[in-house]
Amino acid sequence: MSTKHDAVTKLYQQYVMSTYAQTLVLDKGRGTKVWDIDGKVYLDFASGIAVLNVGYSHPRVVKAVQDQAARLMHVSNLYFNENQALLAERLSTIAMGGRCFFANSGAEANEGMIKLARLWGNPKGKYEVICMKNSFHGRTLATAAATGQIKVQKGFEPMPEGFCYADFNNLASVKEQINESTVAVLVEAVQGEGGVIPADDAFMKGLRKLCDESELLMLCDEVQCGMGRTGQWFAFEHYGVQPDCASLAKALGSGFPIGAIVSGPKLSEIFKPGKHASTFGGNPLACAAALATLDVIEEEELVARASDKGTEFMELLGGFADVYEHVKGVRGRGLMVGLVLDTDPKPLAEKLMEAGLLAIPTGDTVLRFLPPLNAKDEEYEEALEILDDCLADWHGMTTDEAGE
Ligand SMILES: *Cc1c(COP(=O)(O)O)cnc(C)c1O
């Protein structure tokens, strides 16, 4: 037993609120690899939950953060800073064509997006947001209320008003929820925490049409599925639809906290001075990390790589369904991938961790893979070998029986 690991976890037990089910004590990372405090190395196919799209400590991002930290970390939003302007230009140009607001997290970006929608609807008395069952939008009170999962809300009642829930991928169910106070529909183009479930083509196109007909805003939570993860910069781009607003966070700053609201033209002029704010939001250091992240994704052509590698990886994972009884299939988009099991994924995830591969149990039966978009071919080979061995072991088979 390691003394370093135990020393850290002991401090946690005494001084850190136990909101998480934590295991390893991680110490340093590079690319797809991460080391624990006792020197054991892991292939991280979870990417800090879709944060490290360009891998751990990408030299380009590290340099940008170091240089900016030495120059100017923070200015209040009473002043302009060049990095925020450049980042807003880059993000708006990718797809949305409007303006941005910067925050520090996914929940804060979604909270701001909900406020923006309410401010737009306020003169017409509209405020209610239709959210999807099984969605995830954050842990603040409003974003927990927007999240269509009882377990996120339970114990925190009364929840803020103004949210209702429709079945994901069911347009008729969304229609049923519309009333005179409805202002917007909020959707993830690929549900992440809900179990890696992509929206159907007809659903996303139908939502856009429905929102236009009923004068509602279409809001996309791209916190997890954005930033190239699914093989497009924004996951909604797969559907050929344009929402009125999107939120970003996770991979935007490669681990430096930053979130963003990216609006289309319709919502660009709604916030006026004094209506919304965030002390750290869009400070020059966070924006430097995000600008460098965008550079890496562009220069290493990682959006196309996510698409190509995702297709290949999903095909290979799908093959395990022919061999292993508890593997039912694979689903996802690009490098947002879920291996669907017929049982609790946690024991398998633990086995994988033991063998040096990190993946995330999601929902009741899904093991989620979110490798860095620039993970190397040989890292996929190694990950698939570890997975094959662990699946065989978990099924009580030798690899010979499994046909290796
Ligand atoms: C992680 C996540 C959030 C919340 O982001 P935080 O930075 O943890 O507040 C919101 N929406 C989706 C889709 C997410 O995956």
The ligand as a Gaussian input file, in Angstrom:
#p B3LYP/6-31G(d) Opt

LIG

0 1
 C      -20.399000      18.741000     -17.514000
 C      -21.640000      19.271000     -18.112000
 C      -22.251000      20.432000     -17.617000
 C      -21.781000      21.122000     -16.347000
 O      -20.522000      21.674000     -16.491000
 P      -19.742000      22.163000     -15.161000
 O      -18.505000      22.790000     -15.720000
 O      -19.475000      20.953000     -14.346000
 O      -20.607000      23.121000     -14.459000
 C      -23.347000      20.929000     -18.286000
 N      -23.824000      20.328000     -19.376000
 C      -23.278000      19.199000     -19.883000
 C      -23.847000      18.590000     -21.115000
 C      -22.166000      18.637000     -19.262000
 O      -21.630000      17.510000     -19.732000

